Amino acid sequence: MGEAVNPNNDMPTLATTPPTIGSSLIPVINKLQDILASSGTELCDISVPQIAVVGSQSSGKSSVLEALVGRDFLPRGCDICTRRPLVLMLEKRSPSSDDDSSEWGEFRHLRGRRFYDFSQIRREIQAETEREAGCNKGVSEKQIRLKISSPNVLNMTLIDLPGITKVPVGDQPSDIEARIRRMIMAHINHENCIILAVSPANSDLATSDALQIAKLADPTGSRTVGVITKLDIMDRGTNACNFLLGRVVPLKLGYVGVVNRCQEDINKNRSIREALEYEEQFFHDHPVYNGVSDRCGIPQLAKKLNQILEQHIRRDLPRLKAELNCHMRAAMRELQTYGEHVESKVEQGAILLDILRSYCEDFSAMVDGKSQDMSTKELWGGARIHYFFQSMFVKSLEEMDPCEGLTDEDIVYALKNSSGLRNVLFVPEVPFEVLVRKQIARLLDPCHQCLRIVYDELIKIITRASESTGLQRFPSLRRRVNEVVWKFLDDAAKPAETMIGNLIEMEMDYINSSHPSFIGGSKAVELAVQLRRTSKEKADIERAAMSENGQISRTVAARSVVNGVPSQVSLSL
């Protein structure tokens, strides 16, 4: 990779290269990520290609990212520094003028405000982290999105995830390690996410937390890039060449070794340009790493990540395009249902009246059975209400036993209580009316139950009417219309319930003994006499039948004796 020194910046600038897919499409992917992030939960299921940086705490992740950007802009320290996922979108611009050659950063939560001082970017990251995660080492899953535009970077998108920690500190919960692992897995489980596993060279690389968690999401190692940091502080006589060549933990995308700035360099304000020069000299002079120079250094890492991201986007582009087109078609269909935009108050009023008229017509059609969208699978609308009245309600009344709950003892006590201190010659009317009113009151519950059933069915009709009219274009109007109609039904249900109670009380107050179906005293005596006569006739018939059967038995017995049959047989007959 050709390099030229930029006197206005600390980072070496890249020589002019032919435009690739990364120079045009990766910025589009970055814009798409912004759109998806701001859309809320509606498009959260769409994932776009990106690079997730994972590693243990103090593994050198922040130093790698700063070296890729060429600026100091990330919070640093001995404890956990990355406490919220940082989505870092790098955008390469060609320096066409002095103003365009300047580097700047912009946060998504502060749109339109550009930060030319990268120390202010660091302070804003710290402030935004504390606003969400607190000031005492807390961790949050909510992302911080930062775009850096510079002629000294390559187009790519990286996500700096919190480092894997073992022991909770500050306000961190006891299961902080499990939470951070779940957060990391939520990002790297996506198939179109490239995993940048950062491991320090001064620890046992075979047990690296970054490589272990990357293997869980990417068992084949087909989308994992290994980064070995701090190669300059390994024990003397040792090197990471076997890891860089993939002989210990193989990765299809390979490894890149880098040299980080130590905390002393940061405290002494050692520039990244000086650090890159030191790194280049270190690999050039090292007898082992000099032979694998294509796998060493920040410039090689940037070039490798850019190429991998380009290839990944190229493979994932058809799937992403098809998914976006599907969502766009669904959005267009929904947009068409909303109709044309209307600004005039007169036109708005006319549309409102037309919608309400259509709503009333649809409601009436459903009740009257004239709806064009009537169901052929079940009863609904007015037919269902008619079924409730004619079948369920009438059947419940016909199945009621008028004497249920009324015993002979109730009648006897009612007659005795009505006589008072004197004996009576005739049956008084008072106990009769008391007993009848008690039975009539049983009609109240079936009537109230029918009222509730009809009310529920009307609510269903209201909901269906609002779904089949232009109210779908205006969700707020639809919700308000439903509320008004529901309130109207609620207000009408109370008088209806009162009226049912009044009708039952009217029937209880006056017993119409002149009704043709009413069985009065004379009619009751007549029915009793007729019943007695019928019982007597039935008894006479039974006695005659028994007498005839006896005569036949005696005749058979006499014949048996004459013919010499034993008397026992005749008797048995």
Secondary structure, 3 states (H helix, E strand, C coil): CCEECCCCCCCCEECCCCCCHHHHHHHHHHHHHHHHHHCCCCCCCCCCCEEEEEEECCCCHHHHHHHHHCCCCCCCCCCCCCCCCEEEEEEECCCCCCCCCCCEEEEHHHCCCCECCHHHHHHHHHHHHHHHHCCCCCCCCCCEEEEEEECCCCCEEEEECCCECCCCCCCCCCCHHHHHHHHHHHHHCCCCEEEEEEEECCCCHHHCHHHHHHHHHCCCCCCEEEEEECHHHCCCCCCCHHHHCCCCCCCCCCEEECCCCCHHHHHCCCCHHHHHHHHHHHHHHCCCHHHHHHHECHHHHHHHHHHHHHHHHHHHHHHHHHHHHHHHHHHHHHHHHCCCCCCCHHHHHHHHHHHHHHHHHHHHHHHHCCCCCCCCCCCCCHHHHHHHHHHHHHHHHHCCCCCCCCCHHHHHHHHHHHHCCCCCCCCCHHHHHHHHHHHHHHHHHHHHHHHHHHHHHHHHHHHHHHHCCHHHHCHHHHHHHHHHHHHHHHHHHHHHHHHHHHHHHHHHHCCCCCCCCCCCHHHHHHHHHHHHHHHHHHHHHHHHHHHHHHHHHHHHHHHHHHCCCCHHHHHHC
